Structures are given as structure tokens and as C-alpha cells.
């Protein structure tokens, strides 16, 4: 039996260390902190200079060397394990050529979303947020200048993405800022300071863009692989998976072949010769222009009613409002990681969360209206915007995550400037959202053509896992990855290129969709086998979600009584 004073001491020690860990996390990643809802650093951008990076690395090494252990409640034990894994993977990131020294998008993303993050929700009076944005804008010239001193070389595709992000930043700073300020009652002096800072930041982005397009483009490197050793580190310490990368690839190949074979065999069910021809039929089914915006809420209500009728889970009171993307973001958004659904802040979330949908309006030319309605058809609204993101998928999972006893589980899957806050949140966040679509299909929510489309999505998910492993083991070039997506995932050349470049920049992230969703299915089958006639889908889902955004394998261990995964080589 554990001695009670010892257990209390271990708990206090763990909580104190986690306080240090999160304080260091927010200080080193101030833009992440803004998105998470911790506003102590809203006036700052990260310090990615050699000195600043050295300080962060020293703090992380010190934390890792002092991480406690002992007899602890599950959530403290899990948080310590996940924090140790995070520190190990972050030490590689902060010291590698793959990120700070070799990827200009690290700088462009933080610089522009450092400002935009302050206007995506009304977490404070606008006057205060304008003042904070002015401070961040004032820091942009030095921040981008430090990038020019830091980045030694970069793959051309990464440089080109950073150029596009500069274009997005310039669109926001020149066209978006006036629209942002136009209807707002602000002090004239505050507006002048903000506009002057925006003009200075825009000039800095223009200089940085020119440097990217000339000097850095000429200092390109070919390789994008992080290497087998690092990929294994990310799989083991980040996702807490015991399955090695080659086995993940083999699993994905088998599942991909199943999906591709199904698509080929069943296109004729819809009077089509190919899967692409069948899927194009979805574009015909869309709301009329005058019902486009209401359609989102209507479909959300239908999905909720079906989930409750089948007693699938406890649907929380977590209001969401589907609204057009704001005017100030529209020119910038196509060039940036500007999401329709961005996770609400884990702390201090607004009472109603805005989901920013594609604007389709009467003032647009008729042909543009028709194109956008075909693109954002009923199936896209149903499968992507409502089920996967704004309803039973990410939105409900976030609500549960924010209430988890695990502090890591609360914040890990919050969307930040270019990815989620902590790598370890990926298999649960994306795994649940993909599983949720399977769940709704299982209970009759999808039309036959939508079910067919989801097989195509399954093929894309499998292809992502294969590309992730092959890219980062050095067995695929970017061109190989693009061709693979075109051939096996049904992607257009442009979409395939965008996906491959993103996969190359963030190793280990593309495989989390497949491994997360399959892990949830496997856990459900295991719990159902254990419980037999006592098994309840609602209880299973509510319990699964209650752990927050921690790896699916860790949740599985906690729900079945197995030892927690996630321990690798000790520091």
C-alpha cells in the first residue's frame, strides 16, 4: 500500500513541476498561448534568435532532468509522461535544420498569426486587443530580420509556401486592417499607432518576401526527410505508439488497397465509369443561394437529433454559430493556414464559437456563386463542416477536452499558427473526428453517395500515412509524394502539392488520422468484447472523450487497465 504522506508529496511535486513546464511553454510560445487562452504574453512574438533558442533549449533540458515520478493519479502520471515526450521531441525541433534554421514558414506563420489571433475572438475589449496587436506588429521587423540571419537554406517548396504566407500577410496588413477598424469606435491615437505599426510590418514582410524570392530560393536544399530515427522518436514519444513506422506503412497499404478496390468496383452503382466521375455528382446537390448560410445550422440540428435518437453520446451545451468569413480576412485567408473551424481557446472560451464559412453572396457574379455552391455542396457541409469539424467531431471533442483532469489533454489539440499546440494531441483529436464520420454512417446519417465519398476520404487518410513514413525515411521525394496522392488519393495536382508540402514540414502528423481513428475502433471492439451485453455506446464515447486530447493508445491503456505507454529512453 502506498504511504499517504509520500503520495501527497509526490502529487505536490508533480503539480509544481507541471506549473514550471506550462509557464515555460507559454513564455517560449506566446502565439500558442494566445490561441490557448493564456493572455500573459499577448504583446510578444517568440524569440527565435540564437540566444533566445539557446535559452529555451536550456530550460527544456533542465525541466527534463528534474521531471519527477512517483505514486500519482492517472492524469498527473499521464501529463508527466506526455510532457517528457514533448520535451524530447521539442529539443530535436529547436536544434534541427527542419524548423528554425531551415523553414521560413516558422517565422511567417508566427508573425502574421501573432496579430490575427488577437481578432478571431472577442476575449478582451477591442481597444486592448488593438494595443496588443500594435506591440506585436512593432516586433515584426526585428523578428523577420532575425529569420534572415538564422535560416541557412530551405527546400524550394517551403520557401514558396513562405512567399505565399507573405502575400497573405500583406493582404491583411494593407486591405484587411482598414476593414477591421472601419466600424469600430476606437480612440484616434490608438488607430494611428495601429495603422502605422501595420504599415511598418507590411514593409518588413515585403522585404522578407523579396529575400525569400531571391536569396533563399537560390540557397535551396533537396532533402525534406527528418530521418528514420526522428520519425521513430515522434511516433514513440509523441503519439505513444509501440508500432514501428514500417508496420504503420504496411497497415496503411492494406487499408488503401481495400478502399481503392471498393471505389473502382462501386462507381457503377451511381452510373459512373470512375470514382472521380461518381464523386462529381455530389456537386449537383447544394442549397439555393438564399438558403446557403441557414443550411449549416439545419444540418447540425439533424446530426444532433440523430446522435441523440441513437444515444451515441452526451451532446454538450457548446453553442456554435456558422458565419461568413470576416471581410478583413478574405483576401489574406487563401494564402494562409486560415481555418474554417479553429478550436476555441481552452481557457476563457467565448459563450458562442464562430465557425467561419465560405462567403457566397448576392453581390458576387452569378458564375462565381454557382462555382462556390458546387464546391461547398450539401455533402461538404454535412461531412466536413458539421460532422468532422463543427458538430459531433472536433467541436464536441474539444468541449470534453477542456474539462479533462489532464492539463496536457486540455490544450494539446488547440489550433495554433500552423499546427496544434502539442503533437501528442493529434491521434485523439483527428482520430475522433474521422471516427465520428464512421459513427454517423453506421447509424444511417449518410446517403449512399456520401458513404461512397467517405471511402475516398479513407483512401486519402491511408495515403497520408504512407507518404508520411516514406517522405521522412527518405524513400519519397516531394514529387513522389505528389504523384502518389494524385494516383491513389484522387487529389488534384494543386491539392496534392499542398498536402505533400505540409506533410514534409511536419513529420509524423499525417499518420495520426489513420492511427487515431483505427485505434478508437479497436478500443471500442475490445471494450464491447469485455462488457458483452452491458456495453453502451454512449458510456464508451463519453468515457473516451473525458480523457481529453491525449494519445488514443494512452486512453486505451487507462480504459482497459494496461500499463501506460509512452516511455522511451530516459534523459
N, C-alpha and C positions, 0 to 999 in steps of 0.2 A: 504494500500500500504506500502511496506517495505521502511523504510528510507534508502536512498542511502549510507550515511556515515556509518550507522550501518551495512548494508550489506557488505560494503568494509572491515569494521573492523572484522566482523565475518569470512569473507573469508581469510583475512591475519592471523587471529588467528588459523583457521583450517589448513592452509598451514604450519604454523610454528610448530604446534603440530605434523602434519604428518611428517615433517622433522625430528623431535625428534624420532618419532616412528620408522621410517625406519633406522635411524642411530643406534638406539638401537637394532633393528632386525639384522642388518648386523654384528654388533660388537659381539652379542651373538651367531650368527650362521655363522661363517666365511666360512664354506664349502658351505653352501647355497649361500652365497654372490658370491663365485667364479662361481658357476653354473649360477647364475642370470646375471653375467657380471659386478659386482661391485668388483673391484680388490684391494681395500684398505687393505684387511685382508688376502691376499693370502698366507702369510707366517705363519699363525696361525691355530691351531686347537681350537675348543671350550673349555672353562674351565668348566668342569663338576664336579669339586671338590665341597665339601660342601660350601666353601667360595664363589667360583665362582657362583654356583647356587643361593646362598643367594643374591648375588649382582644383578643377573638377575631378580630374583623374586621381589626384592625391586624396581628396575627400572620399571618393568611392573605394579606393584601396584601403583606407583607414576603416571605413564602415565595414567592409568585407572581413577585415582582420578581427573585428570586435563583435561580429554577429553572434548573439547568444543562442543557447539551446537549453532544453530542459523539459519538464513536465508542463504542458501548456494546453489550453483549449484549442480545438481544431483550427479556429480562424487565426490565432496567433502563430501556431505551428505552420499553417499554410502560408501566411504572409511572410514569415521569416524565410521559408524555402523559396518562395517566389521572388522576394527581394534579393536574396543571394544570387539566384539565377539571373535576375535582371542586371545586377551589378556586373556579373561576369560577362554578359553579352554586351553591356554598355562599355565596358573597358575596351573591348575589341573595337566597337564603333568609334569611340572618341580618339582612339590611337591609330585608326586604319586609314588607308587611302580611299576606301569605299565611301566614306562620308565626308567629314570636314575637309580633308586635304584633297579630295578628288571629285566632289559633287557640288557644283554651284547651286543646284536646286535647294540644298540645305539652307543656303543664305537667302535666296529669293523667296522661298516659301515662308520662312520665319519673318522676313522683313515685311511682306505685304499682309500676311495674316495677323501679324502683331497688331496692325492697325484695324483691319476688318473685323477681327474677333471682338473688338470693343463695341461694334454696332450691330451685331447679329441678334442680340437680346438686350432688353432694357433692364439690365441688372443694377443700374445706378442712374441718377438723373443725367440727361444728355449733356448738360454743362460740364459735369465731372468727367464724363467719358470723352468729350472733346478735348479737355485739358490733358487727359492721359494719352490720347491719340497724338496730340501735339508733341508730347515728350517722346513718344516712340518714333514719330516722323523725324524729329530732330536728330535722333540717333541713327537714322538710316544711312546718311553719307559715310560716317565712320565705319558702320557695320559692313557696308558693301566694299569700302576701301580695304578693310581687313581681309575680305574674301580674295581680293586681287593679290594680296601678299601671301595668302595661305594656300590657295589651290595651285598645285604644281601641274597637273594635267587632268583630262577628263575624257571619257568616251564622247564621241561627237553627238550621239543621241541624247546624252544627258545635257550637254551644252545647248543643244537645240531646244530641249524642254525648258531650260532656264531662260533662254531667249523668249520663248512664248510666255513664261511667267512674268518677265519684264514687261512684255506687251500688255499683259493683264493688269499689272501694277500701274502702268502709265495710263491705261484706260480709266482705272478707278481714280487716280490722283488728278487727272485733268477733266474728265467728263463726269465721274461719279461723285466727287466731293461736292460740287455745286448742287447736285440733286439731293445729296444727303442733307445739306444745310438749308436748302431753299425754304421749306415750310416751317423751320424751327425757330422759336423765339429765344435767340441767344444774344448775349452781350456782343456789341460790335467789336470790341477789343479782342474777345475770345475768337470770334470768327476770323479777324485779320491775322491773328497768330496762327490759327489752324491752317488758313489758306496759304500763308507764307511758308509754313513748315511743309505743307503738301507740295508747293512749288519747288522747294529745295530738294525734297525727297525725289520728286519726279526727275529733276536734273541728275540726281545721283543714279537713279535707275537707268536713265538714258546713257550715261557714261558707262555704267556696268554692262549694259546691253552691247554697246559698241566694242567694249573689251572682250566680251564673250564671242562676238561675231568675227573678230579679227584675231586677237592674240590667242585666246584659249582654244578656239577652233583649230588653230594651227599647231597646238600642243596636245593633240589627241592621243589617246591610248586605245588599244583594241579590246583588251580584256574587260569583262564585266563580272566575272565569277568571283565570289567570295572565297571559294575553295571548299573542298570536302570537309576539312577539319572544322571550319567555322560553321558550315551548314549543319554538321552534326551537333555542334555546340548549341545552335539556335533550336534545333529540334528537341534536344535533350533538356536544356536548361530553360528554354523559353516556353515551348509547348508541353514540356514534361512527357514527351512520347518516348517509349522504350523501343519502338520500331525504328530501325535504321532507314536512312534515305533510300537505299536500293529497294527495300521492301515496300516503302511508300510508293515508289515509282511502279513496281510490279503490280501492286494493288490498283493503282490508278489506271494502268494499261488494261487490265482485265475489265474494269468497270467502263472504261472508254469504249472498248470494243463492243461491249453489251449495248451501250447507248447508240453507237453508230449503226450497229446492225439493226436495232429496233427502228431507228429513223428511216433507214433505207427500206425496210420491209413494210412500213406502215404509211408511207407518203400517199400511196394509192387509196388509203381509207378516206382521204379528203379530195380525191380526184386529181391528185398532183403526181408528176413524174419524179420529183426530187423533194427532199426535205425543205430546201430553200423556197421552192415554189409553194409548198404547203404552208410554210410559216408566213409567206407574204399575204396569205388570206386574212391574217389577223388584222392587217391594216385597214380592211374594209369595215371593221366593227369598231366604231368610235362614236362618242356623243356628238350631238349637234353643237355648234358654237355656243349657243345661248345656254347650254346645259353642261359645258365643259368643266367649269370650276365646281358646280354642285356635285358632279359625278363622283369626285373623290370621297366626299362625305357620305354619299349614298352607298358606295361600295364598302366603305369602312363599316357602316351600320349593318350591312348584310353579312360581312365577315364576322363581326362580333356576335350577331344573332345566331349564326350557325355554330360558332365556337361554344356559346352558352347552351344552345339546344343539345349539343353532344357532350356537354360537361367536360370540355377539354382542359380547362384551367380556370383559375380565378382571374377575371378581367378587371384590372385595377382602374381606379378613377384617375386617369392620366390624360387630361384633355389635349387634343391636337387640333390645329387649325390649318387647313390647306389654303395657302395664299399665294398670289403671284410673286415670283422673284422680284425683289425691290428694284425700282428704276435705277438706283445708284450702282447696282451690281451687274446690270445686264450686259454692258459692253465688256466688262472685265471677266465675268464668270467663265466664258468658253475657253479662256487661256489658263485657268487656274484650277486647283483642287477645290472647287466650289460645289458643295454637295447640296442635293435637294433636301435630304434629311441629314442633319448634323446632330449628333447626340446632344440632348440637353446637358447643361452643366450638372455634374454630380452633386455639387453643393450650391444651394441658393437658386434652384431652377425656377423659371417663371411659372405662374399658375396655368398658363396655356402655352404650349410649344408650337411655334410656327414651322410648318413644312413648306418649303419654297418650291412651288411647282413651275413648270414651263409656262411662261405667259403666252396666251393666244387671245388676241383682242380684235375688236371690230375695226380698229384703225389700220390693221395690217392689210397688205394686198391679199386678195382672195386666194391666189395660188399658194401664198405662204401659209395662210390659215389652213388650207386643205393639206398641205405637206405636214404641218405640225400635228394636225388632228390624226393623220395616218400614223405618224411616228409615236404619238402619245395616245395610242388607241385604248380601248377598254381592257385588253389583256395586259398592257403595260401598267395601266393604273391599278388593275386588280393584283397582278402577280408581283410587280416590282414595288410600286409606291405604297400599296396598302398592306399586302401580306408580308412581304420581305422587310420593308422598312417601317412604314408609319403605323402599322397595326400590331398584329399578333407577333411579328418578327422582332426587329430591333427595338421598337418603342416599348413594348411590354417587357422585353428582357432588360432594358435599361431601368425601367421602374423598379424591378426586383433588385437589380444590381446596386442601385443607390441605397437600398435598405439592408444590404448584406452586412453581417458582422465583420467580414473581411474588408479591411481598408484598401487593400490592393483590388479586391473584387468590385469595390465601388467605382474606382476611377479608371481601371485598366483599359476599358473599351471606349472611353470618351474620344470623339474625333478631334484631332488637333490640326496643325498646319498642313501636314502631309500624310499622316497616318494616325493610328490610335495611340493613346497615351503610354501604354505599356504592352510590349509584344505578347506577354502571356495571356492577354485578354482575347486573343484572336480566335482560338478554336471554339470557345463558348459563344462569343458574340456572332461570328459569321456562321458557325455551326448551327446555332439555334435558328437564325434567320432562314437558312437553307432548309433545315428540318421542318420549320413551320410551314413552308410551302408544301412539302411532302404530306404533312399532317392534314392540311386543308384539302389536298387532293384525295387523301384517304377517306375523308368524310364528305365527299361529294360537292365540294365548293368550286371545282374547276370543270369547264366544258371539255369535251373530247379534244378539241384543238388546243386548248390551254394545257391539257395534260401532255399532249404531244410536244408542245413548246417547252415544257419543263424537262423533257428528255433531252432536248437540245441544250438546255441550261446545265443539265447533269453532264453532258459531254464536255461543255466548256469548263466546268468545275474540275473534271478529271484531267483535261488538257492542261489546266493551270498547274496542277500538282506535278505533272510530268515535266513541264517547262521549268518549273521552279528547281527541281532536282537537277535536270540536265544542264541548265544555264550555270548553276553555281558549282557544279562539279566540273565545269569547263568542257562539257561534251556538246553543248549547243552554243553557237554564236547568236547574236541578236537576230540576224537574218534567218537562221534556222528556226528560231522561236516564232518569228512572224509567219513563216511558211507553215509551220506546224499548226498554228492557230487557224490559218486560212483553210488548211486541208481537213482538219479534224474537229474544229470547234465552230465552223460556219461563220467566222468573223470576216468582215470586210478588211481590205488591206490597212486602212487607216485605224480601225479598231484594233486589229491585230498588232500593229506597231505600238499604239498607245499602251496596250496591255503588256507587251513584251518589255518595253522600256521601264514601265513601273515594276514589273517583276524583277528586272535586273537591278534596280536601285534598292529594293527592299527584300533581301534574301529571306527565304523561309516563310514569307507571308502568303504566297499564292496557294500553298498546300493546305493552309488551315481550314479552308472552306470544306474540302472533301473529308479531311481527317476529323474535323469537328462534327459535321453532320453524320458521318458514318459512326463516329464514336457515340453520339446520342442514340442512334438507332440500336446499336449493340447494347448499350446500357439499358435501354427500355426493354429489349428482349430478355436480358439477364434478370432484371427486377421482376418482370412478368413471370418468368420461369420459377423464380424463388417464391413469389407470393401466390401464384396459382389463381384460384378463384377470388382471392382478396384483392387482386391487382386493380388499381384505379388509375386511369389516365390522368385525371385531374390531380390526384395526390402526387403522382410521379412528376408531372410537369411543374407543379407548384414547388415541390421539394428541389427539383433540379435547378429551377430558376433562383431559388432562395440563396444559393451559394454565391451568386454574383458572377462577374466576368473573370473567372479563374479557369485554368485548363480543364477541358472535359475529362481527361484522364484523372485529374485530381478529384473532381466531383465524383467520378465513378468509384474511386477508392473510398471516399468518405461515405457514399451511399451503400456500399457493399461490405465495409469493414476491412478492406485491404489496407496494407501499409501505403502511406502517401508516396507518390512518385516525385521525381524532380531533383534528387540529389546526385550531383556529379562529383568531379574532382574537387576536393576541399581546397580553399585558398592556402 
